[in-house]
Amino acid sequence: MNSIEQVLVALRRVIRATDLHSKHLAKTTGLTAPQVLLLQAIRNKGEVTIGELANEVSLSQATVTNILDRLEKRGLVYRQRSQSDKRKVHAYLTDQAAETLRDAPIPLQDQFARQFGDLKDWEQSMIIASLQRVAQMMDAQHIDASPVLDIGVLDRQGAAMDKSSSSLGYGEVADSAEKPGRETP
């Protein structure tokens, strides 16, 4: 195999691993990677506002709100207005969400982050520079992306529902209100 083929095979493996993990996550939990990341952020931060959640997972507030709407419909989160500041709304996990997270596989980016963190600084720098160069070579350096390892729209389940309801004149694709400088991977 020549060098170009080796690079393309490696890229395809990364894309395929992301896709397979997303499918495994959906099959075992019924959730997308961004949904699991939001649930984990709520669990880890405790009382958290939508804006804080958006910053934590690097998504727009509108996208986080759309995903939370879907999670709330499924009984996994609830929102409550702050008692001290009525302008703030906090998101909380339900017991069902806590149980789902206990049984959920480790998100792919968490697994990657642990192994990447174990590398020496020079190795990390090499990987970053190489991937940035690959993105440039694919004319993708100007495409905004969030640090979520998932394929397609951020909330495929919601997007599928929204697309079917959009024919009735309502609904919106989950990632249509993206944060400036961010886009689904």
C-alpha positions in Angstrom: 0.0 0.0 0.0 1.4 3.4 -0.9 1.5 6.4 1.4 -1.6 8.0 0.1 -3.6 4.8 0.5 -2.2 4.4 4.1 -3.4 7.9 5.0 -6.8 7.4 3.4 -7.2 4.0 5.2 -6.3 5.6 8.5 -8.8 8.4 7.9 -11.5 5.9 7.0 -10.8 3.9 10.1 -11.3 7.1 12.3 -14.5 7.9 10.5 -15.7 4.3 10.8 -14.7 4.0 14.5 -16.8 7.1 15.2 -19.7 5.8 13.3 -19.6 2.3 14.9 -19.3 3.9 18.4 -22.2 6.2 17.7 -24.3 3.2 16.6 -23.3 1.2 19.6 -24.2 4.1 21.9 -27.6 4.5 20.2 -28.3 0.8 20.5 -27.3 0.4 24.1 -28.8 3.7 25.5 -31.1 5.0 22.8 -29.1 8.3 22.9 -26.7 10.1 20.6 -23.2 11.1 21.8 -24.1 14.7 22.2 -27.1 13.7 24.4 -24.9 11.5 26.6 -22.3 14.4 26.8 -25.0 16.8 28.0 -26.3 14.3 30.6 -22.7 13.8 31.8 -22.2 17.5 32.0 -25.3 17.9 34.1 -24.3 15.1 36.4 -20.8 16.4 36.8 -21.7 20.1 37.3 -24.7 19.6 39.5 -26.9 22.7 39.4 -26.2 24.1 35.9 -27.7 26.7 33.6 -28.2 26.2 29.9 -25.5 28.7 29.1 -23.0 26.9 31.4 -23.9 23.6 29.7 -23.4 25.1 26.3 -19.9 26.3 27.2 -19.1 23.0 28.8 -19.9 20.9 25.7 -18.9 23.6 23.1 -22.4 23.9 21.5 -24.7 26.8 21.1 -27.4 27.5 23.7 -30.0 26.9 21.0 -28.6 23.5 20.2 -28.4 22.6 23.9 -32.0 23.8 24.4 -33.2 21.6 21.4 -31.3 18.5 22.8 -32.6 19.2 26.3 -36.2 19.5 24.9 -35.8 15.9 23.6 -34.2 14.6 26.7 -37.0 16.2 28.8 -39.7 14.6 26.6 -38.0 11.2 27.3 -38.0 11.8 31.1 -34.2 12.1 31.4 -33.9 15.7 32.5 -36.1 18.5 33.9 -35.6 22.2 34.1 -36.4 24.5 36.9 -36.2 28.3 37.2 -33.7 29.5 39.8 -35.2 30.6 43.1 -32.5 33.3 43.6 -32.5 34.6 40.0 -35.7 34.1 38.1 -33.8 34.8 34.8 -31.8 31.6 35.2 -33.1 28.1 34.3 -31.2 25.1 35.7 -31.1 21.6 34.2 -31.3 18.5 36.4 -31.0 14.7 35.8 -33.9 12.4 36.6 -33.2 9.0 38.3 -33.8 7.4 34.9 -31.0 9.5 33.4 -28.6 8.6 36.2 -29.3 4.9 35.6 -28.8 5.3 31.8 -25.5 7.0 32.3 -24.3 4.2 34.7 -25.0 1.6 31.9 -23.7 3.8 29.0 -20.4 2.9 27.3 -17.6 5.5 27.6 -17.9 8.2 25.0 -15.3 7.8 22.2 -13.8 11.3 22.9 -13.3 10.4 26.6 -11.4 7.3 25.6 -9.4 9.3 23.1 -8.8 12.1 25.6 -7.4 9.7 28.2 -4.9 8.1 25.7 -4.0 11.4 24.1 -3.3 12.9 27.6 -0.9 10.0 28.3 1.3 11.1 25.3 4.3 13.3 25.7 3.9 16.9 24.7 5.9 16.6 21.5 3.7 13.6 20.4 0.5 15.6 21.1 1.9 18.6 19.1 2.8 16.3 16.2 -0.6 14.8 16.1 -2.3 18.2 16.3 -0.1 19.6 13.5 -0.6 16.6 11.3 -4.4 16.6 11.7 -4.6 20.3 11.1 -2.5 19.8 7.9 -4.8 17.0 6.8 -7.8 19.2 7.3 -6.1 21.9 5.2 -5.2 19.4 2.5 -8.9 18.4 2.4 -9.8 22.1 2.1 -11.6 21.7 5.5 -9.6 24.1 7.6 -12.4 26.7 7.4 -15.2 24.3 8.4 -16.3 25.0 11.9 -16.5 21.9 14.2 -17.3 21.1 17.8 -15.3 18.7 19.8 -17.9 16.0 19.7 -16.9 12.7 18.0 -20.2 11.9 16.3 -21.2 11.6 12.6 -24.0 13.8 11.2 -26.4 16.1 13.0 -25.9 16.6 16.7 -29.3 15.1 17.6 -30.2 12.6 14.9 -33.2 11.3 16.7 -34.6 14.8 17.1 -33.7 15.7 13.5 -35.5 12.7 12.2 -38.6 13.7 14.2 -38.2 17.3 13.1 -37.8 16.4 9.5 -41.0 14.4 9.5 -42.9 17.1 11.4 -41.5 19.9 9.1 -43.7 18.6 6.4 -46.6 19.7 8.7 -45.1 23.2 8.9 -43.3 23.1 12.2 -40.1 21.8 13.7 -36.4 22.6 13.2 -33.3 20.5 12.7 -31.4 20.1 16.0 -28.2 21.7 14.7 -29.7 24.5 12.7 -28.9 27.1 15.4 -25.2 26.5 15.6 -22.8 28.5 17.7 -20.7 30.8 15.6 -17.4 29.0 15.1 -18.9 25.6 15.7 -20.4 22.9 13.5 -21.2 19.3 13.7 -18.3 17.1 12.9 
